[in-house]
């Protein structure tokens, strides 16, 4: 379900957040699905439980998951995407870097758009 790249410069809790969101978008996790407990996931991917807890807290803040005391953690049934201006700026910055790198390896705009469409269709 979740694979962590220990060599990545991205913090582990952020990788967990990304993987959970990716699994929801791909339909691997569906609304109402139960997620592993903090301890179960920590043991499965050999990560400190505090790291899992931090990721779950952030996902709950985003309303991506919900914690029901005594029952567990579940994918939110009524998640609605909300435009976040800060996230939008972050995405634009990432895209700008990608366009610069693509230009320097000789990719034109149409090829880059085709790549984006291919990746988007995976979800």
N, C-alpha and C positions, 0 to 999 in steps of 0.2 A: 504494500500500500504506500509506504513512504520510504524513499531511499535518500540518505543524507550523504553529501559529498564533503568528507572531512577536510579535503584540500582546498575547498572553496573559501574565498575571503568573506563570503556572505555568512552572517551569524546563523547558527543552527536553528534557532527559533524562527528566523525569517524563512529558512528553507522549509520548515515544517508548515508554516502558514501557506507558502506558495503551493506546496504539494497537496494540502487539503483543498485549497481553492481549485487547483487544477483537477483533482479527482471529482470535485462537484461539477465543474464545467463539462468534463468528459462523461459524466453520468455514472461514474464508478461509485460515487457516493450520491445518494438521493435524499431529498427532504425526508426527515424523520429517521434516517439511518443512525444507529448507535455507533459512536466512535469508541475506540479503546480507552480505558481509563488512563490516567496519567501514568500510573505505575506499569500497566500493561504495555503501553507504547514505549515508555522509557526502557523497559527490559527488551522489547522487540528490536529496537534500533540502537540499543546500548548508548543511551544519552541520559544525562542527569535529569531526574524528574522535575527539578525546578525549571529546566529549559522547556520541557513539554508544557508545564503549567503556564509559563510565560506566553507560549504560543497560543494555548487555549484561551487565556485571558484576552489576548489581542483579537483572536477570532470571535470571541463572544462580544467584545466591544464593537466589532464590525457588523454584528448581528448575523454572522455566517453560521455560527453554532449557538446552541443554547444548553445551559447546564440546568438539569432538574435534580435538585437535592434528593439524595437517596435512590435515584434511578440511573443517573449517568449523564453523559454528554451526547448530544444529538445534533445532526445537521438541521439547521433551522428550516421550519416548514413554510415560513412566510418572509423569506429574505427578498428584499427589493433593492436593486442596485441604486446607489445614490451618487450623483456627480460630486466628486471631491476635487476642488480646485488645486490643492496641494499635490494630490496624486497625478492630476492632469499635467501639471508642470513637470513632475518627475518623469512621466511617460514621454513628454516632448523632448526632454533632455536626453533620455535613452535613445529615442529615435534619431535625434540629431547626431549622436555619436555613431549610430549604425549607418546613417547615410554617408557620413564622412568616411568611415571604414570601407563601405561598399564602393564609394567613388575611387578610393585608392587601390582597390583590387580590380577595378575595371567594370564593375556592375553598373548598368544603366538603370534608369528609373523603372522602366517596364519590367526588367528582370527582378528588381527588388520588390515590386508590387506582386509579381507572380510568386515569389518566395513567401511574402506575407500572406497571400491568399492560400497557399499550400499549408502553411502553418495554422492559419485560422480554421481551415476546413478540418483539421485534426480534432478540433474541439466542437 
